[in-house]
């Protein structure tokens, strides 16, 4: 973890219009204007939403079992670190402590965040990930979008569009808070760079 850590906040979950059963988990740079959308599955989205809403399920879910197990063996969770992005796939680490010894557990970001919420810990990433996969929200974008005509429906695949057309679509998706579509467009743009 040589990179300087950047604190993240959970901004929301939105269901995917194109991929049934998928959700976009939107993380935001604390005190900044960059957003990090991560596509996650329905089970993980449910586990995150239940904890955000403080709903107590009738029986413990997997992430609640992890918490009970950790408490019983005197293991505390210190933070969640979204550490890597390889070929469009995010990787995370759960930073733990037991008897004064710090250790890390590899995890999918969705599971790490569901667990981190249960331990009320902070979430972090690094500059490389925010540079590669982050989406910037600026006042200029909002002014530009307010002046645009309604967008035409997508007729071609994203790969067929020019980079400038993709940038325009990305801005429109952000305006509509369609983070799942924004993440797909971002991934196509990243493949070209």
Buried (B, 14 or more C-beta within 10 A) or exposed (E): EEEEBBBBEBBBBBEBEEEEEBBBBBBBBEEBEBBBBBBBBEBBBBBBBBBEEEEEEEEEBEBBEBBEEBEEEEBEBBBBBBBBBEEBEBBBBBBBEEEEEEEBBEBBBBBBBBBBBBBEBBBBBBEEBBEEBBBEBEEEBEEBBEEEEEBEEEEEEBEEBEEEEBEBBBBBBBBEBBBBBBBBBBBBBEEEE
